[in-house]
């Protein structure tokens, strides 16, 4: 073991022939989300054998020699350490629902055993699961042998005082002066900063086939089932699309504040975003409170499309997602390159004249362009102001 490495290190070892067989155990999907300029897909194709363990047949699974379906983490025994090093145990709630699924620990036990036999779920003839045996053996060397310590671990869920020891860290004396000398040009309307963020529902894309998470609205934009470029109000004004997104008045309050019909007819304008020499088209939404001259794009979407896609995008990757994740959102991973993994500078935006259907939930206590109903009264009194139609024509138009 030589310690932790990077995906670039793995690529270099594949290219040099040091690695000819690769086993992928994490939910990462490097054939989809690796840095655009890394060229990992080309190197991946040079492997003699590749084994992918995962709950989804994503892009990496399709490119691998073998795909092994993974169990849910609550279907098997395992253990882990927290960020601070505290030892914890993972206990199964049920046996695996599917007999052919295995866990990460079970696969590793098979690969490192002399027999190489893969065993999942319960052991043969009612014996303990191999994963259970391995976890208990690990704990015995950390927390002690015997049933008393083991049952205490199962009850508490963690082993007290098992964290990493504290370490004294010192910084060079000139570190602060060096940081003070770093200068970068402030973003502007013609040179925007693009921030790449994980998505509140699908994270980095690993949960794109989870309908419950897709249905949950984004805490900022209230967008569901999609991603969009989020921009500040002033930035939208500088680009020239603010009035398309947030008109200050609506005729008889029959339209949403973004200037579009509600429900299934709701759409958002699309922009053409260029950064790091790559251009994508993506819908845009206002994000109140966001820093000006910045664009925030949640990652993880745009993994596969079929013939029913609204924008008629290439369906070649339709099999990389299930029925829940297909035709969902826009892939912003091609914008990320070495040195701009988390944000990129110098982005330019153009309007396209196109619109894209979006599903947005409403905020409580917002009128969404509707006038207050109590401003109209048809009760017959001495000061009657006219019938319903007459009063409605005089009602003040309201914005958000």
Secondary structure, DSSP 8 states (H G I E B T S, - for coil): ------HHHHHHHHHHTS-SEEEE-SS--HHHHS-TTT-HHHHHTT-SEEEEEESS--HHHHHSSEEEEB--GGGS-EEEE-TT--EEEE--SS--SSTT-B-HHHHHHHHHSSS-----SS-GGG---HHHHHHHHHHHHHH-SSHHHHHHHHHHSB-TT-S---------TTHHHHHHT------BTTBEEEEEE-BTTTBTTTTTT-HHHHHS--TTT-EESS--EEE-HHHHHHHT-HHHH--S--GGG-S-TTSS-SGGG-EEEEEEEEETTEEEEEEEEE-TT--TTEEEEE-S------TT-TT---GGGGGGS-TTTTT-S---GGG--TT-SSEEEEEEEEEEEEEEE-EE---TT--TT---GGG------TT----HHHHHHHS-----
